[in-house]
Amino acid sequence: MTMPSAPQALAAEADGYIILRDAIPRAWVADLQSSFDSNVRPADAWPVPRGSDLRHALVEGAPLVQRVCRLPVLVSAVCRLLHQPFFLAQVEGREPLAGSGAQLLHRDGDGDVRGQIVSALAFLDDFGPANGATRLVPGTHRSDDPSDVATHPRAVTLEGEAGDILVFDADLLHGGTRNASGARRRSLLISYFAETMRASHAATQELRGVHMPPSENFGAS
């Protein structure tokens, strides 16, 4: 996987997201799938209970997962969206169960942290409209479009293969769709925070069940 081209990078900044095709080496995928499956925890086994319509995997301690979080092409894409120093804040595994996973279009950030969080979904299975792929609305990270809505005229549903990574501004309207087929759709949800959020993150990471040691600083250049 090569770094995003200049046109791709500019499009990512305008749209608020980029899909990195074949970003994860194919030789890693089977081991990442196994790590996910062996670390699934019940929804009520987390410090903050997770929704019961998803499988949740405690994978932050897996060395290969940590390598995915630091892939140069991924770090480069996050730089393009954040434009400031940042750190790896959290990573966990998620998978919508058959018939579940549908979400309203929403933003992960709020007004106080706008422009300071980038999320990445590293796909461990092929994904598309049938098995709960993510939909999003390009450009809404820079708009005041209302969140928590069911539909939007510009919403697009993404498709890809195991090994692709979706990188997006947390303020972009997005949401999962229903896993109608029941086919597996495992992913790593990775969060990167601006360096200015490090103290507040440290103060709440135990509550959120984050046990990773403090992450290194990634520069924005």
C-alpha distance (Angstrom), angle and dihedral (degrees) to the residues before:
residue distance angle dihedral
M1 . . .
T2 3.80 . .
M3 3.78 126.1 .
P4 3.83 116.1 -87.7
S5 3.80 112.5 -84.6
A6 3.80 120.4 -117.1
P7 3.84 92.7 -100.1
Q8 3.83 90.4 48.2
A9 3.79 91.2 49.5
L10 3.81 92.4 49.6
A11 3.80 90.9 47.9
A12 3.81 90.1 50.2
E13 3.80 91.3 53.9
A14 3.81 91.8 48.9
D15 3.81 96.4 43.0
G16 3.80 97.1 36.1
Y17 3.80 95.3 -126.5
I18 3.79 145.5 60.4
I19 3.81 133.0 -167.8
L20 3.79 113.7 -138.8
R21 3.79 105.5 -152.1
D22 3.84 117.1 -145.3
A23 3.80 89.9 -4.5
I24 3.80 93.2 147.1
P25 3.82 114.5 64.7
R26 3.80 108.6 -109.3
A27 3.79 90.6 -129.0
W28 3.81 89.2 63.9
V29 3.80 98.7 52.9
A30 3.82 99.8 81.1
D31 3.82 91.9 48.7
L32 3.81 90.8 48.4
Q33 3.80 90.5 50.7
S34 3.82 90.2 50.9
S35 3.80 91.2 48.4
F36 3.79 89.8 51.7
D37 3.81 94.0 49.6
S38 3.80 94.8 46.6
N39 3.78 93.0 50.7
V40 3.80 102.3 47.7
R41 3.81 110.4 134.1
P42 3.83 127.8 -167.3
A43 3.79 115.0 -99.4
D44 3.82 91.7 -111.1
A45 3.83 93.8 50.6
W46 3.82 92.8 77.8
P47 3.82 124.3 87.4
V48 3.80 87.0 -118.1
P49 3.83 106.8 35.7
R50 3.79 114.7 -117.4
G51 3.79 125.8 -139.2
S52 3.78 114.9 -83.8
D53 3.83 93.4 -134.5
L54 3.82 91.6 74.0
R55 3.78 136.9 56.2
H56 3.80 109.8 -124.3
A57 3.80 122.1 -157.9
L58 3.81 125.5 -162.6
V59 3.80 97.0 -141.4
E60 3.81 103.7 144.0
G61 3.82 91.8 107.1
A62 3.80 95.1 55.2
P63 3.83 109.8 107.6
L64 3.80 93.0 -145.9
V65 3.80 91.2 52.1
Q66 3.79 89.1 52.5
R67 3.81 88.8 51.4
V68 3.78 90.1 54.2
C69 3.81 89.7 52.8
R70 3.82 89.0 55.5
L71 3.79 100.6 44.1
P72 3.83 105.9 140.1
V73 3.80 93.0 -129.9
L74 3.81 90.4 53.0
V75 3.80 94.1 46.3
S76 3.81 88.7 48.9
A77 3.81 91.7 53.0
V78 3.81 91.8 49.2
C79 3.81 88.9 51.2
R80 3.80 89.1 54.7
L81 3.78 91.5 55.7
L82 3.82 101.5 38.3
H83 3.82 102.5 38.8
Q84 3.82 91.4 -161.4
P85 3.81 139.3 71.4
F86 3.81 113.1 -70.8
F87 3.79 144.5 173.2
L88 3.80 137.8 -142.9
A89 3.79 104.6 -98.7
Q90 3.79 106.9 175.4
V91 3.80 145.7 -13.9
E92 3.80 130.3 -170.6
G93 3.78 137.8 156.9
R94 3.81 122.7 -106.8
E95 3.79 134.7 -178.6
P96 3.83 129.1 172.3
L97 3.79 114.0 -128.4
A98 3.80 121.5 -128.2
G99 3.79 109.3 -70.5
S100 3.81 92.3 9.3
G101 3.79 140.4 85.0
A102 3.80 101.5 78.3
Q103 3.81 112.9 142.8
L104 3.77 136.5 178.9
L105 3.77 114.8 -110.3
H106 3.79 104.5 -90.3
R107 3.80 146.2 155.0
D108 3.81 122.3 -115.5
G109 3.78 94.0 -151.8
D110 3.78 130.5 57.8
G111 3.77 135.5 -143.6
D112 3.80 94.2 -82.1
V113 3.82 94.8 57.5
R114 3.78 101.2 31.5
G115 3.79 111.6 151.8
Q116 3.81 93.6 12.9
I117 3.82 103.8 91.8
V118 3.80 130.5 63.8
S119 3.79 122.6 -176.3
A120 3.79 129.7 -159.4
L121 3.79 130.4 -162.5
A122 3.79 111.5 -156.7
F123 3.79 106.3 -163.3
L124 3.78 118.4 -139.8
D125 3.83 93.6 -179.6
D126 3.79 134.1 35.8
F127 3.79 110.8 -85.4
G128 3.77 137.7 -160.8
P129 3.82 143.6 132.4
A130 3.82 92.8 -58.6
N131 3.82 99.2 58.5
G132 3.79 104.4 39.2
A133 3.80 104.7 -79.8
T134 3.79 120.4 -179.9
R135 3.78 120.4 -95.1
L136 3.78 122.8 -160.4
V137 3.78 142.4 173.3
P138 3.83 112.5 -122.4
G139 3.78 116.3 -128.8
T140 3.80 97.9 12.3
H141 3.81 92.3 115.8
R142 3.81 85.3 79.1
S143 3.80 97.7 41.9
D144 3.77 139.8 73.2
D145 3.80 95.0 -125.1
P146 3.81 108.2 150.3
S147 3.80 117.0 -100.8
D148 3.81 130.4 -143.3
V149 3.80 92.5 52.3
A150 3.80 129.0 140.2
T151 3.79 99.1 -140.5
H152 3.80 140.6 22.0
P153 3.80 126.5 -176.9
R154 3.82 92.7 -129.1
A155 3.81 98.6 43.8
V156 3.81 115.5 130.4
T157 3.81 128.0 -166.0
L158 3.78 113.7 -139.5
E159 3.78 129.6 -135.4
G160 3.78 130.9 -164.6
E161 3.77 148.8 129.8
A162 3.78 137.4 -94.3
G163 3.79 106.5 -75.0
D164 3.81 96.3 38.0
I165 3.80 119.5 116.6
L166 3.80 125.9 -151.7
V167 3.82 111.4 -152.3
F168 3.80 117.6 -169.9
D169 3.78 144.5 163.2
A170 3.81 107.8 -101.4
D171 3.83 88.6 -132.4
L172 3.81 90.9 62.1
L173 3.80 113.6 107.3
H174 3.80 105.5 -109.3
G175 3.78 142.4 144.3
G176 3.76 144.2 169.7
T177 3.79 121.9 -99.7
R178 3.81 128.8 -138.2
N179 3.79 116.7 -77.7
A180 3.79 93.2 -129.4
S181 3.82 96.9 166.2
G182 3.80 96.4 46.6
A183 3.81 90.0 -133.2
R184 3.79 114.5 148.3
R185 3.79 116.6 -90.7
R186 3.79 107.9 176.2
S187 3.80 119.3 172.8
L188 3.77 142.6 167.6
L189 3.80 112.8 -122.8
I190 3.81 107.0 -151.7
S191 3.81 125.0 -172.9
Y192 3.80 125.8 -159.4
F193 3.81 119.5 -169.5
A194 3.79 130.3 -163.3
E195 3.81 111.6 -103.3
T196 3.81 88.8 -114.0
M197 3.83 87.9 69.2
R198 3.82 96.2 55.5
A199 3.83 96.7 101.1
S200 3.80 94.8 48.3
H201 3.79 90.5 45.8
A202 3.81 91.9 51.8
A203 3.79 90.5 50.8
T204 3.81 93.0 57.6
Q205 3.80 105.6 29.0
E206 3.82 94.4 96.9
L207 3.80 90.2 53.3
R208 3.79 89.6 51.9
G209 3.80 93.1 46.6
V210 3.80 96.5 -112.4
H211 3.80 110.8 152.0
M212 3.80 101.5 166.8
P213 3.80 115.1 122.2
P214 3.81 115.4 -110.2
S215 3.79 110.5 -66.4
E216 3.77 124.8 -123.7
N217 3.79 119.9 -103.0
F218 3.79 115.4 -99.4
G219 3.78 114.0 -154.2
A220 3.76 121.9 -133.4
S221 3.79 94.5 -134.1
